[in-house]
Amino acid sequence: MKEIQYSVSALSTVADKVEDDNWKKTVFSVMTPQQYASLIKCVPIEFDRPDMAELVGNNVMQFTHEYIISALNIVSDWIRIPLLTKTLPLCKDLNENGEKIMSRLSEWEVVCTQSLFNQARKCT
């Protein structure tokens, strides 16, 4: 985590790590929702957090609603919709548990992301 926090570009550092099969197998694919959120939180530039969420989420073996909820809990309000835009298509259990994500959103966020949810549900 410190390597990411202090790197010039957290995204490029993690992008390099996900290309390493050993890191992918021992870190990213088995990451818990809490570890996922902690990794996103250590990205110093908030604007980069949705991209980090997508990059890492693509490498989590069973990326479920729990990962998205954990990430929503640690990002600023203005990042929540971009985060959902990047991560909803990755969610393996969106059809079954999408309502659990929606219950964590404000009314405005629900309105803004309804089409995202519908589109992602069609793809899963």
Wavefront OBJ file of the C-alpha trace (Angstrom):
o trace
v 0.000 0.000 0.000
v 2.787 2.432 0.834
v 4.312 1.831 -2.565
v 1.041 2.979 -4.133
v 0.581 5.960 -1.811
v 4.033 7.321 -2.515
v 4.279 6.500 -6.197
v 4.196 9.201 -8.839
v 1.238 7.459 -10.445
v -0.743 5.008 -8.343
v -2.627 3.804 -11.410
v 0.502 2.963 -13.382
v 2.049 1.244 -10.358
v -0.984 -1.010 -9.935
v -1.288 -1.502 -13.704
v 2.239 -2.893 -13.644
v 1.380 -5.154 -10.705
v -1.736 -6.645 -12.345
v 0.428 -7.687 -15.291
v 2.597 -9.740 -12.928
v 1.021 -13.218 -12.662
v 2.352 -13.718 -9.142
v 0.764 -10.472 -7.908
v -2.446 -11.227 -9.777
v -2.710 -14.685 -8.252
v -1.607 -13.912 -4.686
v -2.930 -10.375 -4.201
v -5.612 -9.185 -6.591
v -7.636 -12.306 -7.335
v -8.031 -13.177 -3.635
v -8.510 -9.640 -2.331
v -11.351 -9.126 0.170
v -13.853 -6.274 -0.167
v -12.144 -4.468 2.722
v -8.706 -4.819 1.133
v -10.154 -3.588 -2.157
v -11.552 -0.474 -0.467
v -8.268 0.132 1.353
v -6.361 -0.013 -1.903
v -8.716 2.488 -3.539
v -8.526 4.763 -0.517
v -4.748 4.958 -0.659
v -4.860 6.508 -4.149
v -3.883 10.104 -3.368
v -5.742 11.715 -6.282
v -9.453 11.173 -5.687
v -10.252 11.631 -9.356
v -8.224 8.460 -10.074
v -10.116 6.288 -7.599
v -12.863 5.087 -9.998
v -10.206 4.055 -12.523
v -8.323 2.210 -9.786
v -11.572 0.513 -8.725
v -12.101 -0.723 -12.275
v -8.489 -1.796 -12.793
v -8.389 -3.831 -9.605
v -11.991 -5.029 -9.889
v -11.181 -6.600 -13.249
v -8.639 -8.764 -11.461
v -10.694 -9.874 -8.451
v -11.805 -13.460 -8.977
v -15.380 -13.054 -7.675
v -16.135 -9.333 -7.893
v -19.517 -8.992 -6.166
v -21.762 -6.272 -4.776
v -19.772 -6.376 -1.520
v -16.739 -4.884 -3.277
v -18.797 -2.050 -4.713
v -20.412 -1.283 -1.354
v -17.008 -1.283 0.368
v -15.693 1.154 -2.227
v -18.775 3.393 -1.970
v -18.195 3.636 1.771
v -14.725 5.159 1.406
v -14.992 7.543 -1.562
v -16.207 11.131 -1.568
v -19.779 11.817 -2.625
v -18.708 13.352 -5.936
v -16.831 10.154 -6.885
v -19.647 7.703 -6.161
v -21.414 7.898 -9.542
v -18.167 7.649 -11.567
v -17.200 4.703 -9.358
v -20.490 2.956 -10.140
v -20.045 3.667 -13.847
v -16.735 1.816 -13.776
v -17.622 -1.057 -11.450
v -21.251 -2.053 -12.054
v -20.421 -3.879 -15.309
v -17.884 -5.980 -13.368
v -20.322 -7.098 -10.666
v -20.952 -10.862 -10.880
v -24.067 -10.848 -8.687
v -25.736 -7.624 -9.774
v -29.012 -9.298 -10.735
v -29.323 -10.921 -7.330
v -27.882 -8.140 -5.148
v -28.160 -4.896 -7.076
v -30.796 -3.694 -4.617
v -28.244 -3.902 -1.808
v -26.054 -1.447 -3.719
v -29.011 0.805 -4.532
v -30.028 0.919 -0.872
v -26.704 2.650 -0.134
v -27.332 5.420 -2.669
v -29.041 8.765 -2.289
v -32.235 9.369 -4.244
v -30.281 11.491 -6.708
v -27.650 8.781 -7.181
v -30.389 6.231 -7.859
v -31.889 8.494 -10.521
v -28.483 9.135 -12.102
v -27.465 5.466 -12.151
v -30.740 3.712 -12.991
v -29.770 3.275 -16.647
v -26.312 2.011 -15.582
v -27.929 -0.626 -13.401
v -30.315 -1.657 -16.171
v -27.546 -1.898 -18.751
v -25.197 -3.818 -16.446
v -27.964 -6.262 -15.491
v -28.504 -7.103 -19.157
v -24.821 -7.948 -19.559
v -24.563 -10.288 -16.553
l 1 2 3 4 5 6 7 8 9 10 11 12 13 14 15 16 17 18 19 20 21 22 23 24 25 26 27 28 29 30 31 32 33 34 35 36 37 38 39 40 41 42 43 44 45 46 47 48 49 50 51 52 53 54 55 56 57 58 59 60 61 62 63 64 65 66 67 68 69 70 71 72 73 74 75 76 77 78 79 80 81 82 83 84 85 86 87 88 89 90 91 92 93 94 95 96 97 98 99 100 101 102 103 104 105 106 107 108 109 110 111 112 113 114 115 116 117 118 119 120 121 122 123 124
